[in-house]
Amino acid sequence: MNNTVISLPSSSPLNKADFIFGVATASFQIEGAVDKRLPCIWDTFCAEAGRIRDGSDGSMACDHVRLWKQDVEMIYSLGVDAYRFSVSWTRVMHADGSPNQQGLDFYLQLLERLNSLGIKAFVTLYHWDLPQYLQDQGGWLNRETAYKFRDYADLVARSFGDRVYSWATLNEPYCSAYLGHELGIHAPGLKSRAQSKQAAHHLLLAHGLAMQVLRTHCPTAQSGIVLNFSPCYAKTDRAEDVQAANLADQYFNQWYLLPVLTGRYPELLDRLPVNDRPPIEEGDMQIIAQPLDYLGINYYTREVYEAHDQHWFANLQEKQGPLTDMGWEIYPQGLTDLLVTYHQQYDLPPIYITENGAAMPDKLVDGKVTDKDRVEYLNSHIHAVHEAARMGVDIRGYFAWSLMDNFEWAEGYLKRFGLVYVDYPTQKRIIKASGLAYRDFLARRQQQSGSSHRQVGESN
């Protein structure tokens, strides 16, 4: 496979005129301008010694609030059909629930410019940055937070109106619940399985409540949720290992997918000690299982499991094959397997691959970043999506993560996922070889189709 070019067969389902290619970001990771919003749980987490590997925080990040106009022009230059970004809850709403008009205006200007350029806006309401004042009241352990999220969704939906092409309620509730409340490596830094399951339930309840609001205020937009999955493979075909992989899949993947699609938790629920089970109230599961216009899937790697004497499953720590700079195995077949398996198991709504990308040890040399490893990663994973679509999975779009290097959560600024290199001291943006390859791929695709995938200038 050529590691300098991204390409697809001319007959690929991904070459259809309505298939969307985009790039993605998240508010806390790029925006900066902390003086113009309320504190969130990640501000607090960053301020705690030892939480962030390089001791940094998101106060500056990519300074996107100040540089958003040039960033949008950069997005446009890549030739993408869509831009996925998240809204900062603490930027648009005061603690008393009233709107912060300055914050809303920032996003309204961004949306207007995207629309004028024919770039579809995919807006995520929650990408992990819970207001600290809500955390002080229990955060996602407090059922009331789900209703506060509904109120926030109501405000944003009414404010943004028909400027948004697609809404996502939550991004990766697994990370918020498991990494933030069970492993303690993400904000708010708690370590309790019971609290993790409680937070997960309230997050999913928040999703269902927000879906009802979005249906009311934005009936013509697409509304859904973004879940991250790492397919779980058994180390061997021994029954014990196969069972371990199945239990891991229920714990990490099905725990979020099954309630959203079917209104029930996986069978693993009955294996949990009573005190670790989520506090489910009457009617909760019906709220959680709101019909979806689409399901967003984030994929980065797979995991391999084996049986363990003391635990349900054990994750193999020694990874096979090439790794990203995060230490994640590069395994594009996992994306095809995941999509085809879920297609066979469930009556799925249309699918968007809402995040896929790789951190690589990028070096800026003579003003350029020659990240051939990332080009190859993107090419192989776009081909994996192609294979799944060819096998009948209804996939409507693919978003590269991420538009540019940014604050990578607990890793600080040590890991770079971007198609665009950010020189943090100067905030200069430099499109990497991967960004240029993605741009050229989209340009060739447009030439082959004979028409633009973007309807440019509709409101210019």
N, C-alpha and C positions, 0 to 999 in steps of 0.2 A: 504494500500500500504506500503510495507516495506521501511522504510526511511533510510536504511543503504546500500541498493543495487540498482544499476541501471540495469534494465533487460527489455527484450522485448519478446513477443511470438516468438517461433521459426519460425513461418510462416510469420512474419512481412516483409513488403516490404523493411524495413530499413536494413534487413539482407542480401539483395542482394549483390553480390560480388563487384559491382561497386558503391554501396552507400558509400559516403565519410563522415567520422567523423573527426573533427579537433578541433583546438583551435585557438584563435584569439588575436591579440594585435594591438596597434597603435603607430606610431613613437614617437609623442610628449609625450605620456604617459609612455614610457619605456626607451627611448634611452639615455637621458642625453647628455653629450658631447656637450654642447652648444658652446664651444670654437672652435669647428670644423665645424660650420655651420653659416649661416647668421641668424639674428633675424627674428622671425615670429610673427604673431599677438598675439599668446598666450604668448610669452615672454613679450610683451608690456602690455597685459591685466593683467598678473600676477604682474607686477610692479606697477599697479595702486592700491592704498590703498582701502581695503574693497572689492575687486573683488573676492578673493579666501578665503573661509571660515577660513582656518587655516593659512592664510598669506604665504603659500608656493609657490613654482614655479616648473617648470620642468627641472631645470638646472642639477639635478642629476637623478631624477626619479628612475628607476631600474638599472641605469648604464649599460644598455644593450650593448651599443657600445663597452664597455670594456669587458663585461662578455658574449658576444654573443655565444662563443663556448660552454660554460657550459650550457647556456640556450637551445641551440639546442640539446645537449645530454639529457637534461631534457625532452624536447619535445619528443625526440625519445623514452625515457623510458616510456612515457605514452601510447605508442602504437598507436598514431593517424595516420591517413592516410594523413593529410594535415595541413599546418600551414598558417594562414591568417595574414598578416602584412602589414603595410603601409610604403610608402617611404616618407621621409622628403624632400619636394621640396627645402628647403633652404640648404640641405646637399649636393645635387647633382648638383646644378646649381648656377653659379654666377649671379649677378644682370645684367650683360651685356648679359646674355643668354648662355654664354660659360659653358662647363661642369666643375664641380669640381671633378676631377678624384679620389681624396682621398675618397670623399663621395660615388661615384659610386663603388669604389673598396670594400668598406665595404659591400654593398649589394650584389655585385658579389660573394664575399667570402661566404656570408650567403646562397645565392642561390646554389652555388656549393656544399656546405656541405649538404643542405637539399636534393638536387638531389642525392647525393651519398648515402644517407640514405633511399632513396625511399619515401621521404616525399614531397607531392605535394605542390608547392608554389602558394598560392593565394595572389596576390599583389594588394593592393589598392593604387591608385595614389594620392588621396587627402582625408585626414582625419583631415580637419579643420585648418591645420597649414599654412595658406597663408603667403608668404614672406611679411615682414613689408614694404619693399620698394614698393611693389605693393599696399599695403594698403594706403601708402602715396600718391598714384596716384588715389585713389578712391576705391581700392579694388574691391569687387564684385558689387559695384555700377557703376563701369566703364566697359563698354562693352568690352573694349580692354583686360581686364583680362581674358576673355574667350579664346582669341587668344593666350595670353601668356601661358595659361594652355595647349593649343594644342601644343605649342612649347616645353613645359616641357614634355608632354606625348611623343612627338616625340623623344626627347633625351633619355628618360628612355627606351622606347620600343626598340630603336635601340641598346642601350647598353646591355639590358638584354636578348634580342633575345629569343631563344627557351628554356631558362631556366625556364620560367614562365608557369605554367599550366593554370592559370586563372587570368584575369585582371578585376579589378573594377575601373571605372573612378573616381567616387565620393562615399564617405561614408556619408549617411544621410544628403543630402542637406537641408532637413527640419531644422535640428539643426543649420547649418551654417546660413540659411536665417532667420528663425523665432526666435530661441534663441539668435542669434547674432545680428540681426538687428531690431527685433520688441520688444522682451522682454528685451533685453540688458543684459542677464545674462551669455552670452558667448561672446567671442571675436568676433567682435571688440567692442561690448557693446553699440550698437545704439538702439534707441527706436522709430521706425517709421514704420507703416504698409506699406506705399508707398515704403520705402527703402527695407523692407523685401521682397516685391513682385518683386522689381527690382533686388535684389540680387538673388532671387530664379530663375528668368528667365535667368540671366547671368550664373548661376551655371549649369542650364540644357543645355544651349547653349554650355558651356564648355564641358559637357558630350558628346554631339553629335559630336562636333569637334574632341574630343579625340577618340571616337569610330572609326571615319574614319581613324585616324592615326594608331590605333591598328590593324585594319583590314589590313592595308597596310604592316606593319612591322611584325606582329605576326599572320598570317592567320590561323595557326594551333592551337593557344591557344583559350580558351574561353574568351569572352569579354562581360562585362555587367556593371550594376550599382547596388549599395546597397542602398535600401530605408528602412527607419524605419516606422513602423505602430503601432498605438494603435487603435484597433477596437473601434468604437463609438456606445455605447448602449444607448437606450432611458430609462429614469428613469421609465416611465410608458408607457402603450400602447395608451395614449392620443395622438391625431393627432399632437398637438403642440409639445410634447416632441419627437415624432418620427421625425418630421420635424427638430427640433433642432439638434438631433443626426445626421441626414442626412447632414445638413449644416456644422456641425463640421467635419464630415468625408470628405467633399469636401475641407474644409479649411486646414486640417492638413494632410490628406492622399492622396486623389485624386488629389490634386494640383500638386503632384509630379509624381504619377503613371500614370494618364491619359495622360499628354503630352508625356511621354516616350513611352507609348504603342500605343497611337492613334493620336498623333500630335495635340491635342487641350487641352485647359484648361477646368475645369468643369464649369457648368452653373453659379456657384457662381461668376464667373468673371463679369457677367453682373450686379450683385448686388453691386459690389464695386464702390465707388465714382470714377469718371474718373481719378482724380489725383492719386489714389492708384493703378491703373491698371499698369501692367508691360509694358515696352516699347518694343513691339513686332515689329520687322522689317520683311520685306518680305523674305520668305524662312527660317525664324528661326524655325518654327514648324517642317518643313521637316528635318532640321538638328537634332533637338532634338529627333525625333522619328526614330532614326537609329535602324535597326533590332538588337535584343539582342540575344546572345547565351544563356543567363540565366538572371534571376532576383534574386538578393540577397535581402533577407528579414530579418530585425532585429526586434525581438519582445521581449518586457519585461513585458508589462501590458496592461490592457484595460482602457478605460475611459467611464464614464456615464454622460449623458447630460440631461438637462431639458430646457424648454422654459424660456425666460427671457423678461421682458417688454422692456428694453432698448437695448438689444443685441440680436443677432441671436440665441445665445445659451449660456448656463451657465453650467460649469463643476461642478459636485458634489464634494465638497472638502472632505466630510467624506467618506473615503474608507471602503469597506466591506471586511470581512474575514481577513486572515493573511496578513501581510505586510512584505516587505523586509526592510533592513536598510535604504533604500532611501525613505521609506514611500509609496512604490508602491504596489498595491494590487497583490497578487499572484493568477493568474487566467489563468491556462493552457488552459481551454476551449476556451479562446479568440484566441489562436493561431490556433486551429482547425477551429473555425468559420471563422477567417480571410482568411485562406488558401482556404477553401471550397467556401466561398463567391466569392473571386477573381477568382477562377477556373470557377465558374458559370458565372461570369460577363464578363470575358475577354478571349481572345485567348492567354493564358500565355505562355511564354517560360519556359523551365525547371527552377525549383526553388532550390536555396540553402538557408537554414536558416543560415545566415552568422554571426548572433550574437544572443545569448540567454543565460541569466544567471542572477545572483542575488547578490546584496551586502548584506552581513550578518554581524552581530556583532561578528566577529571572535575573539577568544581568544587563545593565545599560552600558553598552559599549559603542563609543563614537556616535552617540545620539540615537542608537537603535537597540531594540530588544529582539533577538532572533530566537524565538521560543518555538522551535520546530516540534518539541515534545507536546506542547499544547495544541498545535495544529493537528498533529496526529491523533491526539485524544479526541478533539472535536470531530474530526473526520470519521473516526471509528465509531463514535457514539451516534452521530447522525446516521451512519449506515445501520446501526443497531435499531434506531427508530424506523428507518426505511424497511428493515426486515419485518418488524412487528406490524407495520402498516400493510405490507405485502401479504401478511398472514391474516389479515382481516380486522386488526384492531383499529378503531376509529380515532385516529390521532389528528388533531387540528393545528398543532403548532409546536415550536421548539424555541426555547429561550436559553441562550448561553449565559452562564454565570461566570464572571460578572462583567458588566460594562467596563469597570475600571478597578484597579487595586484599591483596597479600602481597609477600614478597621475590621479585622477578622476575629471579633469576639475575644475569647480567652487567649488567642494567639497574638493579640495586638496588631502591630503592623509588620510582623515577621513573615507572614505568608501572603503571597500575591496570586489572586485568582483572575485578575483582569485581562481583558483583551486590550486594555489601554494601561500603560505604565504611568503611575503617579509618582513624581518626585516630590515627596512630602515637604521638604524645606521650602521649595519654590512653588508648589502646587502646579507645576507644569505637567501637562498631559502629553504622552507620546504613544501613538498607536503602535502596538507590537506587531510582529509578523503574523500572529494569530488573528489580530483584528483586521489586518490587511487581507489575509486569506479568507476570512469570513465575508468581508466586503466584496472581494472578487467573486466568491462563490455566489453571493446574492445577485451581483451584477450579471453574471453569466446566466443564472436562472431566469432573470428578467428578460434578457436577450432571447433566450430559447422560447419563452412563452410569448414573446412579441408584444407584451404590454406590461405596464408597471403594476406591481402588487400594491403600491401605495396610491391613494387618490390624493395627489398633492394639490394644495392650493384651494381646497374646497371653501375654506373660510379666510383665505389670505386677502 
